[in-house]
Protein backbone atom coordinates (compact mmCIF):
# COMPACT_ATOMS: atom_id res chain seq x y z
CA UNK A 1 0.00 0.00 0.00
CA UNK A 2 2.74 2.46 0.97
CA UNK A 3 4.79 1.46 -2.08
CA UNK A 4 1.89 2.26 -4.44
CA UNK A 5 1.25 5.55 -2.70
CA UNK A 6 4.93 6.47 -2.94
CA UNK A 7 4.91 5.58 -6.66
CA UNK A 8 1.95 7.83 -7.29
CA UNK A 9 3.54 10.68 -5.36
CA UNK A 10 6.73 10.26 -7.43
CA UNK A 11 4.70 10.29 -10.67
CA UNK A 12 2.98 13.52 -9.65
CA UNK A 13 6.30 15.07 -8.64
CA UNK A 14 7.69 14.17 -12.08
CA UNK A 15 4.87 16.10 -13.75
CA UNK A 16 2.35 13.33 -14.43
CA UNK A 17 -0.99 14.74 -13.39
CA UNK A 18 -4.54 13.90 -14.20
CA UNK A 19 -7.94 13.64 -12.53
CA UNK A 20 -7.85 9.82 -12.42
CA UNK A 21 -4.42 9.83 -10.83
CA UNK A 22 -5.49 12.35 -8.19
CA UNK A 23 -8.66 10.35 -7.44
CA UNK A 24 -6.63 7.15 -7.02
CA UNK A 25 -4.11 8.98 -4.84
CA UNK A 26 -6.93 10.26 -2.62
CA UNK A 27 -8.41 6.73 -2.36
CA UNK A 28 -5.07 5.22 -1.37
CA UNK A 29 -4.41 8.00 1.16
CA UNK A 30 -7.81 7.41 2.77
CA UNK A 31 -7.24 3.64 2.85
CA UNK A 32 -3.80 4.13 4.44
CA UNK A 33 -5.33 6.36 7.12
CA UNK A 34 -8.08 3.78 7.80
CA UNK A 35 -5.59 0.92 8.12
CA UNK A 36 -3.37 2.98 10.39
CA UNK A 37 -6.31 3.73 12.67
CA UNK A 38 -7.18 0.02 12.84
CA UNK A 39 -3.60 -0.85 13.77
CA UNK A 40 -3.52 1.85 16.45
CA UNK A 41 -6.83 0.73 18.00
CA UNK A 42 -6.50 -1.17 21.27
CA UNK A 43 -6.75 -4.95 21.03
CA UNK A 44 -9.99 -6.47 22.30
CA UNK A 45 -9.80 -7.88 25.81
CA UNK A 46 -8.82 -11.55 26.02
CA UNK A 47 -11.56 -14.11 26.46
CA UNK A 48 -11.62 -15.24 30.06
CA UNK A 49 -12.45 -18.84 30.80
CA UNK A 50 -14.34 -19.92 33.87
CA UNK A 51 -11.77 -21.07 36.48
CA UNK A 52 -13.56 -24.42 36.91
CA UNK A 53 -14.11 -25.05 33.20
CA UNK A 54 -11.77 -28.06 33.12
CA UNK A 55 -13.64 -29.65 36.02
CA UNK A 56 -17.00 -29.00 34.35
CA UNK A 57 -15.82 -30.46 31.04
CA UNK A 58 -14.34 -33.46 32.87
CA UNK A 59 -17.75 -34.08 34.47
CA UNK A 60 -19.51 -33.75 31.12
CA UNK A 61 -17.12 -36.20 29.48
CA UNK A 62 -17.72 -38.68 32.34
CA UNK A 63 -21.49 -38.24 31.97
CA UNK A 64 -21.25 -38.83 28.23
CA UNK A 65 -19.17 -41.95 28.87
CA UNK A 66 -21.85 -43.30 31.23
CA UNK A 67 -24.65 -42.37 28.81
CA UNK A 68 -22.90 -44.21 25.97
CA UNK A 69 -22.73 -47.33 28.15
CA UNK A 70 -26.47 -47.18 28.87
CA UNK A 71 -28.47 -48.71 25.96
CA UNK A 72 -31.49 -46.52 26.77
CA UNK A 73 -29.45 -43.28 26.48
CA UNK A 74 -26.93 -44.34 23.85
CA UNK A 75 -28.73 -42.84 20.82
CA UNK A 76 -29.28 -39.51 22.55
CA UNK A 77 -25.65 -39.43 23.73
CA UNK A 78 -24.36 -40.11 20.22
CA UNK A 79 -26.47 -37.25 18.83
CA UNK A 80 -25.09 -34.94 21.51
CA UNK A 81 -21.53 -35.93 20.61
CA UNK A 82 -22.19 -35.42 16.89
CA UNK A 83 -23.36 -31.89 17.69
CA UNK A 84 -19.99 -31.14 19.33
CA UNK A 85 -17.94 -32.29 16.34
CA UNK A 86 -17.51 -29.81 13.50
CA UNK A 87 -15.50 -32.21 11.36
CA UNK A 88 -13.19 -35.22 11.52
CA UNK A 89 -9.88 -35.01 9.68
CA UNK A 90 -7.86 -38.07 8.69
CA UNK A 91 -4.13 -37.63 8.16
CA UNK A 92 -1.73 -40.28 6.81
CA UNK A 93 0.56 -41.72 9.48
CA UNK A 94 3.21 -44.43 9.65
CA UNK A 95 0.70 -47.02 10.82
CA UNK A 96 -2.51 -46.11 8.98
CA UNK A 97 -4.14 -42.79 9.82
CA UNK A 98 -4.13 -40.13 12.52
CA UNK A 99 -7.66 -38.99 13.42
CA UNK A 100 -8.21 -35.37 14.43
CA UNK A 101 -11.51 -34.07 15.84
CA UNK A 102 -12.30 -30.42 15.21
CA UNK A 103 -14.98 -28.62 17.24
CA UNK A 104 -16.14 -28.16 20.82
CA UNK A 105 -15.54 -31.81 21.65
CA UNK A 106 -11.81 -31.25 21.14
CA UNK A 107 -11.77 -28.54 23.80
CA UNK A 108 -13.76 -30.76 26.15
CA UNK A 109 -11.29 -33.62 25.76
CA UNK A 110 -8.27 -31.35 26.13
CA UNK A 111 -9.56 -29.60 29.24
CA UNK A 112 -10.86 -32.77 30.86
CA UNK A 113 -7.40 -34.28 30.46
CA UNK A 114 -6.04 -31.39 32.52
CA UNK A 115 -4.34 -29.57 29.64
CA UNK A 116 -5.00 -26.01 28.54
CA UNK A 117 -7.11 -25.66 25.38
CA UNK A 118 -5.45 -23.81 22.52
CA UNK A 119 -8.75 -22.35 21.39
CA UNK A 120 -8.44 -24.07 18.02
CA UNK A 121 -10.89 -26.82 18.96
CA UNK A 122 -8.65 -29.66 17.73
CA UNK A 123 -7.60 -32.88 19.37
CA UNK A 124 -5.85 -35.94 18.06
CA UNK A 125 -7.09 -39.46 18.72
CA UNK A 126 -4.60 -42.29 18.93
C-alpha positions in Angstrom: 0.0 0.0 0.0 2.7 2.5 1.0 4.8 1.5 -2.1 1.9 2.3 -4.4 1.3 5.5 -2.7 4.9 6.5 -2.9 4.9 5.6 -6.7 1.9 7.8 -7.3 3.5 10.7 -5.4 6.7 10.3 -7.4 4.7 10.3 -10.7 3.0 13.5 -9.7 6.3 15.1 -8.6 7.7 14.2 -12.1 4.9 16.1 -13.8 2.4 13.3 -14.4 -1.0 14.7 -13.4 -4.5 13.9 -14.2 -7.9 13.6 -12.5 -7.9 9.8 -12.4 -4.4 9.8 -10.8 -5.5 12.4 -8.2 -8.7 10.3 -7.4 -6.6 7.2 -7.0 -4.1 9.0 -4.8 -6.9 10.3 -2.6 -8.4 6.7 -2.4 -5.1 5.2 -1.4 -4.4 8.0 1.2 -7.8 7.4 2.8 -7.2 3.6 2.9 -3.8 4.1 4.4 -5.3 6.4 7.1 -8.1 3.8 7.8 -5.6 0.9 8.1 -3.4 3.0 10.4 -6.3 3.7 12.7 -7.2 0.0 12.8 -3.6 -0.8 13.8 -3.5 1.8 16.4 -6.8 0.7 18.0 -6.5 -1.2 21.3 -6.7 -4.9 21.0 -10.0 -6.5 22.3 -9.8 -7.9 25.8 -8.8 -11.5 26.0 -11.6 -14.1 26.5 -11.6 -15.2 30.1 -12.5 -18.8 30.8 -14.3 -19.9 33.9 -11.8 -21.1 36.5 -13.6 -24.4 36.9 -14.1 -25.0 33.2 -11.8 -28.1 33.1 -13.6 -29.7 36.0 -17.0 -29.0 34.3 -15.8 -30.5 31.0 -14.3 -33.5 32.9 -17.7 -34.1 34.5 -19.5 -33.8 31.1 -17.1 -36.2 29.5 -17.7 -38.7 32.3 -21.5 -38.2 32.0 -21.3 -38.8 28.2 -19.2 -42.0 28.9 -21.8 -43.3 31.2 -24.6 -42.4 28.8 -22.9 -44.2 26.0 -22.7 -47.3 28.2 -26.5 -47.2 28.9 -28.5 -48.7 26.0 -31.5 -46.5 26.8 -29.5 -43.3 26.5 -26.9 -44.3 23.9 -28.7 -42.8 20.8 -29.3 -39.5 22.6 -25.7 -39.4 23.7 -24.4 -40.1 20.2 -26.5 -37.3 18.8 -25.1 -34.9 21.5 -21.5 -35.9 20.6 -22.2 -35.4 16.9 -23.4 -31.9 17.7 -20.0 -31.1 19.3 -17.9 -32.3 16.3 -17.5 -29.8 13.5 -15.5 -32.2 11.4 -13.2 -35.2 11.5 -9.9 -35.0 9.7 -7.9 -38.1 8.7 -4.1 -37.6 8.2 -1.7 -40.3 6.8 0.6 -41.7 9.5 3.2 -44.4 9.7 0.7 -47.0 10.8 -2.5 -46.1 9.0 -4.1 -42.8 9.8 -4.1 -40.1 12.5 -7.7 -39.0 13.4 -8.2 -35.4 14.4 -11.5 -34.1 15.8 -12.3 -30.4 15.2 -15.0 -28.6 17.2 -16.1 -28.2 20.8 -15.5 -31.8 21.7 -11.8 -31.3 21.1 -11.8 -28.5 23.8 -13.8 -30.8 26.2 -11.3 -33.6 25.8 -8.3 -31.3 26.1 -9.6 -29.6 29.2 -10.9 -32.8 30.9 -7.4 -34.3 30.5 -6.0 -31.4 32.5 -4.3 -29.6 29.6 -5.0 -26.0 28.5 -7.1 -25.7 25.4 -5.5 -23.8 22.5 -8.8 -22.3 21.4 -8.4 -24.1 18.0 -10.9 -26.8 19.0 -8.7 -29.7 17.7 -7.6 -32.9 19.4 -5.8 -35.9 18.1 -7.1 -39.5 18.7 -4.6 -42.3 18.9 
